[in-house]
């Protein structure tokens, strides 16, 4: 099975390489004794994330999540990076493709399927909902020091 590659780490950062998106099929997520999700890898722990989780997933043509799910307090952002498919939230089904972004509230009953002819590539970012404020939107600081490569 494929593994996340460590690139660099220091006090203020961690960098990893998940690999080429067309090779996500080398990953598999085990979520129970009889349940394995091919083509899915979580990365938050590998980069020591403290406020969010993320996963990459590749759905082969004709495959789907296979279940509905919700969260207790986590909102999710789904970024579609390639392929075509359908997304379902609370029974409403709509098309997704490269460039589509879907936000789902914690209680939204969600699922994904690939009804296209190429792999459907997805990045999902999960974080505690209802926590981002106007103050957070202006949290960045541009520094006076020059960039040196």
matplotlib code that plots the C-alpha trace (Angstrom):
import matplotlib.pyplot as plt

x = [0.0, 1.2, 2.5, 2.7, 6.3, 7.8, 9.5, 10.6, 9.7, 10.8, 9.2, 6.7, 5.9, 5.5, 5.6, 4.6, 4.0, 0.8, 1.9, 0.4, -3.4, -3.6, -1.9, -4.4, -5.6, -2.5, -4.0, -6.8, -8.6, -9.7, -12.7, -13.8, -13.0, -15.0, -14.9, -12.1, -12.3, -9.9, -8.3, -8.7, -6.0, -6.2, -3.4, -4.0, -2.0, 0.9, 1.3, 0.5, -2.6, -4.2, -7.4, -8.6, -8.4, -8.0, -8.3, -7.7, -9.9, -10.2, -13.4, -13.1, -15.8, -19.0, -18.0, -19.5, -19.1, -21.6, -23.2, -24.6, -22.8, -23.1, -20.8, -21.4, -19.7, -17.5, -18.3, -16.7, -15.4, -15.2, -12.9, -13.3, -9.9, -10.8, -13.5, -17.2, -19.8, -22.8, -23.0, -26.0, -26.9, -30.2, -31.6, -30.8, -28.5, -26.4, -23.5, -19.8, -16.7, -13.2, -13.5, -16.7, -16.6, -19.3, -19.7, -21.8, -22.9, -22.3, -25.9, -26.0, -26.6, -24.0, -22.6, -20.6, -20.5, -18.6, -21.0, -18.3, -15.7, -12.6, -11.6, -13.3, -10.6, -11.6, -9.9, -12.0, -11.2, -12.9, -13.0, -15.2, -18.2, -19.3, -15.8, -14.5, -15.1, -14.6, -11.4, -10.1, -10.5, -7.9, -5.5, -2.6, 0.4, 2.6, 6.2, 8.8, 11.6, 12.5, 12.0, 15.4, 15.5]
y = [0.0, 3.5, 5.8, 9.5, 10.8, 13.2, 16.1, 18.5, 19.6, 22.3, 24.2, 26.1, 23.7, 20.2, 19.2, 15.9, 14.5, 12.5, 11.7, 12.1, 12.3, 9.7, 7.3, 7.7, 4.2, 3.0, 4.1, 2.4, 3.6, 0.9, 2.1, -1.2, -4.9, -5.4, -1.9, -0.6, 2.5, 2.2, 5.4, 7.4, 8.9, 11.3, 13.7, 16.0, 13.9, 13.6, 17.4, 17.8, 19.9, 21.3, 22.9, 20.8, 17.4, 16.7, 13.8, 13.0, 10.4, 8.9, 7.3, 5.0, 5.1, 3.5, 3.7, 5.7, 6.4, 3.7, 5.3, 8.6, 10.3, 13.3, 14.9, 16.0, 19.4, 19.4, 21.2, 19.9, 21.5, 19.2, 20.4, 18.4, 18.2, 16.0, 13.8, 14.1, 12.8, 13.6, 14.8, 14.3, 16.3, 15.7, 13.9, 16.6, 15.4, 17.7, 17.3, 18.0, 18.2, 19.6, 23.1, 22.3, 23.1, 22.0, 23.0, 20.8, 21.7, 19.0, 17.7, 17.5, 13.8, 13.5, 11.1, 11.1, 9.0, 8.8, 8.5, 9.5, 7.6, 8.9, 8.9, 11.5, 13.2, 15.0, 16.9, 17.2, 19.6, 19.0, 21.6, 22.6, 24.6, 28.0, 29.1, 31.5, 35.1, 38.5, 38.9, 35.6, 36.9, 39.6, 37.4, 37.5, 39.7, 40.8, 41.0, 43.6, 41.1, 40.2, 36.7, 34.9, 31.7]
z = [0.0, -0.8, 2.0, 2.5, 1.9, 4.5, 2.8, 5.6, 9.1, 11.6, 14.4, 12.3, 9.4, 8.2, 4.5, 2.9, -0.5, -1.1, -4.6, -8.1, -8.0, -10.7, -8.3, -5.4, -6.1, -4.3, -1.0, 0.9, 4.1, 6.6, 8.7, 10.2, 10.1, 6.9, 5.4, 3.3, 1.0, -1.9, -3.3, 0.0, 2.2, 5.2, 5.7, 8.7, 11.1, 8.6, 8.6, 12.3, 11.5, 14.7, 13.3, 10.3, 8.6, 4.9, 2.6, -1.1, -2.8, -6.2, -7.3, -10.3, -12.9, -11.6, -7.9, -5.1, -1.4, -0.8, 2.3, 3.6, 6.5, 8.7, 11.3, 14.9, 14.6, 11.5, 8.3, 5.1, 1.9, -1.1, -4.0, -7.2, -9.1, -12.0, -13.6, -13.4, -11.0, -8.8, -5.2, -2.9, 0.1, 2.0, -1.1, -3.5, -6.3, -8.5, -10.9, -10.0, -12.1, -12.1, -10.4, -8.4, -4.7, -2.3, 1.4, 3.6, 7.1, 9.8, 9.7, 5.9, 4.8, 2.0, -0.6, -3.8, -6.9, -10.2, -13.1, -15.6, -17.6, -15.9, -12.2, -10.1, -8.0, -4.8, -1.9, 1.2, 4.0, 7.4, 10.2, 13.1, 11.7, 12.9, 14.1, 11.4, 12.2, 10.4, 12.6, 11.2, 7.6, 8.4, 10.3, 7.8, 8.2, 5.3, 6.5, 5.7, 5.1, 1.6, 0.2, -0.4, -2.4]

ax = plt.figure().add_subplot(projection="3d")
ax.plot(x, y, z, "-o")
ax.set_aspect("equal")
plt.show()
